[in-house]
Every structure is written in C-alpha cells, then in structure tokens.
Amino acid sequence: MVSIVAEGVDIEFPIYGQRSRSLRNLLLPKLRGRATRTNLREVGGAIAAEVSGKIVVKALQGLSFSLGDGDRLGVVGHNGAGKTTLLRVLAGIYEPVRGSMAIAGSVTPLFSLVDGMDPDATGYENIWLRSRVLGFSREFITAHAPEIVDFCELGDFLDMPLRTYSSGMALRLGFAIATALDPQILIMDEMIGAGDASFLARAEARLGRMITRANIMVVATHSTAIVRRWCNKAMLLRHGRLELIGDPDEVLRRYEELSQSAA
C-alpha cells in the first residue's frame, strides 16, 4: 500500500558565522520577551532565537498529515510558506529535526526537466543519462527509448550535442523522458511544461496520463486552477505551519482570503 504519513515534522535552517551575529543583533531587540517572531507580511517562515543565541529559520513547524492511494494533493501558500521545503522532505533531501515522515512506495521528484543532462552529450546519450538520474532501470530505458524519441519529435537533432539545442528543444527532450515513467509517488514543484504552443496540447495530455498512473501526486503551486483541475485534496501552508488541509474549494477559499488581506 502506497502512503505518506507525516507526524509533527519540523525543519529548521540554522544561521552561522558573522552574518548570524549581525542578524542576531538586528533581531534580538524584536525577539526579546518572546521565543518566535513571524513576519507581519505573508512571506517567509518563522525566525527564532534559541537560548544559545543561535538564529534559526523554522521552515516547517509541527506538520502532520497523511495521504493514501489515489490522493492528489495541491500545496498552496505565500512565498516562503514551506511548500518547496515540504517537497524536498518528501524527496528525502531534507531530514526532519523533529517528528517523522514515513513513506511507503518509491518517490519520483520532478523539480527540473534537465537535471542530470550533459550539454556535450547527444540527445540519445542524454536519454540514458537523464533516465538513470530518475532511477529508471536499463530494461525500462531500453523498452521506452523509442517512445521517448517519437514523442519529443527532435529527429536528427538527437544526434547533436545538447548545447546546440534551444531551451525549448531541451525542455521537450527532458519532458519526454520524465513523463515516460510510471511513478508511485510523484512530487512536482509547479506543473512541468515544455516546448512551443504546437507541443503543449500533446504535452498536457501526456502529463495527465502520468498523473493518472501515479498512486499519489503532490504538487506545490500558486495556481488555484491547477489545484482545482488535478487535485482531490489541498493543503494551505502559512509561515511553515499547516493552516488547513482538505477539500480543495474550502482550502482555496481560505488561501484567497489570506492573499487578499495581505495585499
């Protein structure tokens, strides 16, 4: 059974060195008498001064939620609310300083379409390189390489070095590779797209099929339209804390209220 269970997850980033001392001097008068100060504006996580005097940014605080097979979660919130941090915890990049993140199933993070590509390698060679970065087996790559080649429609350019591609051509290739997989847990920072207008309709249909094949999908986005279209659950983060999780319409109403009040 594929699942994600987060219990009291805290993520903190300590600030060291001379810059830490300067920041401490700036913040301590404001922090005196209370452990944590949250910015009045809807931006950033909480900043705290510990007893030792060390300054930390509390990117996530006490985050608890669970997802099961079939869940499509859209994560929304202001800049610095903790959306990307949460995705990186799910991808295993960050470890909680407190709490736990239990994940059953393989995680496929799609934060960039060109990570792992070599500008001096050909398109064909980059199909193998990028596929290995994504964790595809040799058997999977061999079976799906012809379909990737057909979908990206780059023709003879696949024999050319990646550095000769336009940015749109490189994104086409990266998109074709990334969306060939059958993910169990799909993690995306914004919805991935690629190429020119003539390619977008095919790309959107392919992305939709990949999302449908995934057991669980988590996407961080500022787009309420994306959440309403693709997700059956939504999460609102605010200064690193869970403000609300549940029905997308309810969560997005609260998100829009907070956005308007902060404007």
Secondary structure, 3 states (H helix, E strand, C coil): CCEEEEEEEEEEEEECHHHHHHHHHHHHHHHCCCCEECCCCCCCCEEEECCCCCEEEEEEEEEEEEEECCCEEEEEECCCCCHHHHHHHHCCCCCCCEEEEEEECCEEEECCCCCCCCCCCEHHHHHHHHHHHCCCCHHHHHHHHHHHHHHHCCHHHHHCEHHHCCHHHHHHHHHHHHCCCCCCEEEEECCCCCCCHHHHHHHHHHHHHHHHHCCEEEEECCCHHHHHHHCCEEEEEECCEEEEEECHHHHHHHHHHHHHHHC
